Amino acid sequence: MKQSIYLFLAAILIVGFAACSESEISVTNVTLNKNTLVLIQGDRATLVATVLPNNATNSNIVWTRVATVSNGVVTALAAGTTTITARTEDGGRTVTSNVEVFGTTDAGIEVNGVRWATRNVAIPGAFAHNREDAGMFYQWNRDIGWSAVNPMTNSDGGTAWSSTNAIGTSWETANDPCPTGWRVPTFDELNSLRNTINTWETISGANGRLFGTAPNQVFLPAAGLRDSGNGALEDANAWGNYWSSTQSGSSAGRGLFLMMTSVFMGDNDRAAGQSVRCVAAN
């Protein structure tokens, strides 16, 4: 009789263990809160991985990377691009986030007594990666960057274009998109660049003008601009439009304009999106 009871209890235990095993819930998917990150060198951002279903038995995440990342916290150590992958321990399901880091330093090149940055401004407070890169467009006396390619997005992640003109008699320091130690040039500084020897060149597929005499030369790409009324991208790789910090009345800003056949100084609506090439602040 006792032996039968023991066998019965053993059978119950075996069934119980099998039931526990069958009740484990497998991971079906994993997502990230951000599939792209744009950072300035030295900044940090947090990637949050969400495992589905939310009651999965094993929801642990393994982070694989070519950048510094710890428990989803990404640290931007150097300018460049990389991909970060979140992989679930259960099932090996993966999701990635593309990370672009912009640098804040530039040795600069002196032309006609003015030290110029060698690259356009990208996101506010950072330079584009290469001298031929368009960077981003800025409206006069504003510090929100707009993409130089379509679709049109801004540095804050939005898409709503404003056709209103910023007020002010000069480009205010609080709205200056240049990195620390740099600023938007004055009209006279841009004009001094125009008055140097310059030629129309193509560098890595980007048209633009090369100013100065070797080895002290800066290249301004013909990135085009965004229309003041609706933000439409115009004249990419045909015209270059560079703001100065100097106004022209209450509705326009002054700047430098370049194309294949000429380079000249002029005015444009403040609401137009144009390139910014910084000069040393001191």
Summary of the structure (lengths in Angstrom):
residues: 282
radius of gyration: 27.5
end to end distance: 98.4
largest distance: 109.7
contacts: 891
relative contact order: 0.13
helix: 11%
strand: 41%
